[in-house]
Amino acid sequence: MEVQIISKEIIKPASPTPQPLRNFKISVFDQLILSPYAPLIYFYPCSPNILDLDIPNKVEVLKKSLSKTLSYFYPLAGKIKDHLSIECNDEGAFFVEARINCRLQDFLAQPDLLFLHRFLPCDNVIRTEYPVEGIYASNIQVTVFECGGIAIAMCLSHKIIDGAASRLFLKVWTAAARGCTEAPPCPNFIPYVPDLFIPAKDSWLQDLRLMWGSLTKKGKCITRRFLFDATAVATLKHRATIEEVRIPTRVEAVSAFLWKCVMATSKARYGFQRPSVFIHLVNLRRRIPLPPALKENSIGSLLWIAAANHPGDCESDLPGLVEKLREAILKLDGHFVKKIKGEEGNSAISDYFRGITELGSRDGNDCFYFVSWCKLDLYETDFGWGKPLWVSSVGLQGSAVRNFCIINETRSGDGMEAWITLDEPDMTILERDPELLSFASLDPSPLTMSSAAPRFLSHM
């Protein structure tokens, strides 16, 4: 398989950014995001309902609707200026059109997780050490398969936008592509909310980034996908339920189960149970003192980390791990948000990270990082030719951050797909774990993950 680049261009916003808004100052939350982008790839089959719309027209629709959308999300039409700001110069979004010499059905039969990088418009940046100044805030690549299927890959700056904010961006973009006439929801950019978050200050952020970066240990890594169907998810929720843990969520149950499996992997490798720290990214929007409309439409990386600790001197049962995880997340309440605001915010944030760093960076301690894409409605992303058949991240191999997991819903909405990156010796053990494999299938075809897949097969 080969991906051929057909064209590269810059999509400018339909209307210019007002002069007072051309320097977008980044909040401290966004400063602590280490990765420049979080790539997402949407795979769309060639549906029989839109056979009259040819490929050039589809691509043109994407370009024009993107131009309109950038007018509302003006920082995404700029470039990364430095550690503290985005230059909103209306330069535009980087847009790539490509072709691949295979059918979508053949690729999805057994997708190569490393080959997924070929669908990205900014793969060289993703593989580069952070920070990267002067890069585009938005990067899009549209890759067309021989059958007419399409892959749309997005790399949006993590300094500006997190998963919840990208959902709003996609909601506006897809509505414009479908020709909706209703006024789009107005994004609320975090730096312009008075007295909400402390400003980013270069004097102490470098130390804070180094502190946070010390937790992200690297190694010779490999990525595998594990699929939990609806029955497996329901069973894990039931097993995680005790009097102290009433009605665990599916994310709590599955993430705690994966933590348990990773700890078992470490024990099998080293011969004893090592202390483990589970770091879970948490969306702070519900904890921010803002009206609901502003919370829902807020733009920025409003993520924080909750850290649950498991000592190495006791057994790791599923209900107990769920309880630890829930307690860690509940600490990030409204009182916590108040502490990290205002004049004392700098010291409060530093103290919080220092405590986690001291725990997670000790020799002999394992750290496992977890990100949930659930409830982001990724499978509702419809540009006018139907919903995606599969939404993916990309696989990692070689020198990369290890002990990392991304979890997402399946297209049917009742299952969960986990992308796990470990160093190679650990993954060799994990992918053979009988308990894990009793609940999850390893690297399944996305075609079998979707109840709607069969009706598209003849058109891919």
N, C-alpha and C positions, 0 to 999 in steps of 0.2 A: 504494500500500500504506500502511496505517495501523496502528499498534500502539495498542491501547486498554488502559489500565490498569484492571483489574477490582477489585483489592484490594491493600492494603499492610498488612502486620502484622509483628509481632516474634515469632519462634519462640524460646522460652526453653528452656534445657537441662532435661532430665527430672529431674536431681538437682542440688542447689546445689553451688557450688564451696566447698571447705573454707576457712575464714577465713585460715589461713596462706598460701594460694595466691592470694589475691585481688589481689596486686600483682605482676604478671609483669614482671620486669626483663629488658630486651632486651640481648642480647649485642652486641658491637661489630660482628660480621658483619651482623646485621640492621640496625644503625644506618646502614650505608653503602648500603643499598638506597634509591635515590632515588624510584622510582615507588611510589605507595601501593598499587596493585593490578596484577596481571597477568591481564586478563580472559580467560576461556575460555568458549566456547559449544559445547554438545553438541546436535546435531540428530538427533532420533529419528523414524523413520517410524512410521506406524500399522500395526503388524504384524497380519496376520490371526490370529495365535495368541492375541492378547489383546483381541479385539473385545468380549468380554463384560465387560471392565473399563472403565468409563466414565471420562471425563476428571475429574470431581470426585473419584472414588476414587483416581485416580493422584496428583492433587495432595495429597490428604489423606495418602496413603502417604508422599509426599516430606516433608511437614511433620512427621509423627510420627517417622519414622526420623531426620530431621535433629535433632529434639529429643534423641533418644537419643544421637546421635553427639556433640553438643555437650557432653555430660556428660564424655566422654573428652578432648575437645579444648577444655578450659575457656577458654583465652585467646581462642578464636574466638567465644565468646559475650560478649565484652567490647567495650570501646571504646578507641581510641587515647587515652592520657592525656596524654603529652608525648613528648619526644624519647627518653626513657629507659625508658618503661614502658607496659604495657597494664593498664587497670583491668578486672580480671576480676569484674565486678559482676553477672554472670548476666543482664544486660539482654537478651541474646539476639542472634539473627541477623536482619537485615532481609530480609524475604521479600515478593516482589512476584508477583502473578498477572496475566497479560495475555492478550489475544487479538489476532490479526492477521488481516486480511480477505484472505487468499490461501492457496493450497495450498502445502505444502512442496515439492512437485515443481516448481511454477512458480518459487518463490524460488530453489531450488538450480540451476535450469537456467542461470542466469547471476547469481550473487549479487552484490549491490551491497555492496562492502566498507565503505563509509561508513554504509550503512543498518544494518549490523550493530550499530552503537552503540545502536539502538533496542531491542535485546534485553537491554541491560545495566541492572541495577538501580541503578547508581551512576555513570552516565556523566558527570554534572556534577563528581564528585570526580576522575575520571580526567583530565579536562581542566583541573584546577586545579593550580597550582604546589604542589609538595611543600615543607614538611610540612602535613598536614591533621590537626589535633587534634580529638578529639571525634567522629570518624567510627566507624561500626561496623566491627569486624574482619571480619565475614562478611556478604556481600550475595548474595542469590540471586534470580533472576527466572525464572519458568516462563511461557513464551509458547506458547499453543496455536494451531495453524493450523486453517483451516476443515476440513481433511481428517482432523483428529485427530492429526496429527504434532505433536511437541513440541520446543521449544528450551529447554534449561536453561542459563542463563548464571550463571557464578560469578565473583565478585570477592572474593577472600580476601586479607587484609592481607599484603603482602610483608614486613612487619616480623616476622611470625610464621612464615610458611610459604613455602617455595619449591616448585619443581616436584616434587621427590622427596617432600617432606612432604605436598603436596596429593594425591599418589598414595595415601599411607596414609590420609588423611582420606576420600578417595573410596572406598577399599576398605572402610572401616568403614561409611560411609554406605550404599553400595549393598548391602552384606551385610544391614544392618538393614532396608532397603527390601524385600529379597527374602525376609525372614523367617528368615534363618539363625539357628540356635540356638547355634552355637559361640561361645565367648568371643572378642571382637575383640582384635586385637593392641594392646598397651598402648603409646601414644606416649611417647617419651622427650624431654622438653623440655630444650633445651640449657642454659638458665640454671641448672638443678638438677643438672648434671653437675659434680662438684667438680673444680676446678683444670683445667678443659678449655680455657676461653677467658677472656681478660681481660675485665673488666667495661667497660661503656660509660661514659666519663667526658665530661661536657659541656664540660670545659675545653679539650679539643683536638679533639673530634669536629666542631665547627662548621667549623674550618679544614680538616679532612680531607674533609668533605662538599663544601666549596667547591672543594677541589682535585680531587675526583672529578667534581664537576659541570662543571668547566671543560673536561672531555673531551667532554661531551655537547653538541655544537654543534647549534644550531637553525637552521631555515630553512623556506622554503615547500615543504612536502613532499607526496609522494604515495606510496601503497602499491600494489604489484602482487604477484600470486602467480605462482610458476613451479613447474611440476610436472616432476619427474624420474622417469621410469618405471624399472622394474627393469633393463631393458637399458642405459639411460643411466647408472644408478648403477654397474653392473658395469663398463661401459666406462671410466668415470672412475677407478674403483679400479685397473683394469689400467694405465691411462696414468700414474697417479701412482706406480706401483711401480718402484723402482730398487733397487740393492744397498743403498743407505743407508736406504731406506724400505721395509722388508719388510712386506707385508700391511697396507697402509693401511686403516683403517676406512672405512665409507661416509660417516660424518660428517666425517672428515678429508678425504676426497677431494672431497666436494661443497662443503664450506665453503671449502677452498683454491681450488677452481674458481671459486666465487662471488667470492672475494677477487681472483682474477686478472681476472675480468670487470669488477669495479668499478674496479680500477686501470686497465684498458683504457679504461673510460668516462671516467675523469679525464684520461687522456692525450689522448683524442679531443677533450675539451672545452677543455683548456688548451694543447694543442700540444706537451706534453712530459710525461715520466713524473715525477710528484710522489712524494716519499717517502710511504710508507703504513704505518700501524700497525693491525694486526688484533687486536682485543680479544675474547677468547673467555671466556664464563662457564664456570667449572669447578666441578663438585660435589666438595667436599672430603671427603665421607663415607668414601671408601675410604682416605683418608690420615690419618684420625683414630685415635688409639690407644684404641679401644674394642672390646668384644666384638662379633661380627657382628650379633647380635640388636639391640643398642643402636644400631649404625650404621644398620641398615635402618629402624628405627622412630624415628630422631631427628627432632625437629621444630625448625624454624628455617630461616632463609635461609642455609644452609651453602654459600654460593657465594663464589668468589673469581675474580679476573680474571687470565688469562694473556695476555700481550701479545707478539705477534710483529712484528718490524720488517722492512720491506723498503725499502732505500735507492732513490733515484730514478735511480741511475747504472748500473743493470744490468737485464737482461731478467727477466721474471717467468715462469719455467716452472713447470708444475704440480707435478712432484716436488720441486722446490726449495722451493715454498711449503708443501707438506705437511711437509717436513722442518723448516722454521722453526716451523710451528705445533706440531708434536710436541715439539720442543725446549722451547718456551715452556711447554707443559703439564707436561712432565716435571720442570720446575724446582719445581713445586708438590708436593713430595714430603713424606715424614714429617719430614725435617730442617727443611723450611720451616715446617711446622706447629709444630714445637718452638720455632722462632725467634719466632713471633708470639704465644707464650704467656708468661705470667708477667710479671715486672717489666720486662723489656726489650721486651715486646710492643708497647707504644705507639710507641716509636722505630722498631722494625722495620717496623711497618705504615706509619708515616709515610714512612720512607725508600723503601719499595716503591712507594707511590702517587706520591711526589714524582718518582721516576725515570720512571714511566710518563707522568705529567703533563707533565714537561719535554719528553718525546719527542713526545707526541701533540698538545700545544697550540702547538707551534711554527708560525709562519706558513708556509703552503705545504705543511704536512703534512696528509695525509688520515687520518681514523680510521674504521674500519669495525667495528661491534659485532655480535657473533654469539651467539645463544642456541639451544641444541638442546633440543627437547622429546622427542627420540627416547629410547626405552627407559623412558618414563613410563607406558606401557600406557594411553594416553588412550582408545584405541578398545576397551578392555576394560571400560569403565564401563557396567555393566548394572544398572539399577534394578529389573529384573524384567520388562521388556518388550523386551528385546533390546539389542544393542550399537548405538552411534551410527553413523549414516550418514556424518556429517562432524563433525569437531572443528575449530573455527576460532578465530582471534584476531579483531581488528578492524582495519579500514583507518584510516590517518591521512592527513590533508590539512590544509594551512594551516601555521601556526606550530607545529612539533613537532620532536622529536629526529630528526635525519636520519642516514643511513648506518647503518641498523639492519636486522638480519635475524633472523627466527625460523624455524627449520626443524623440521618434524615428519614423522613417518612417515605414509604413506597408510593407509587402512583395510585394504587387502590386506596391508600389512606389508612389501612389497618395493620400494615407491617412496618418494620424499621430496618434500615440499611446502615451498617456501621463500616466506616473506612478507618482501618487501624494501621498505624505506622509504628513499627518496632525495629530495633536493630535485628540483624539477620538471625543470630542464635536464638533470641527470644521468640521471633516469629516462627521458626522451625518447630519450637515446642508448642506455641499457642495454636497453630493451625492443625495440630494433631490432638488437641485437648478433647477427650471424649465427652466431658460435661458440656463444653461449648458447642461441640458438633451435634449434641443431642437436642440443642435448641436452635442452632443456626446452620445455614448452608454456606459453604465457602465459594466465593467468586461465582455466583449463579449468573446466568444470562439475563440481562434486563428484559428480554422478550418473555421470559417465564415469570417475571415479577409483576407483569401488568395484565390484568384481566381483560383489557381492551386490545392487547397486542394482536391476536389472531386476525381480526378484521382488517388490519393494515398490511398483513404480510405480503399479499399479492401485489401491493403497490410500492414496496420498498426495493 
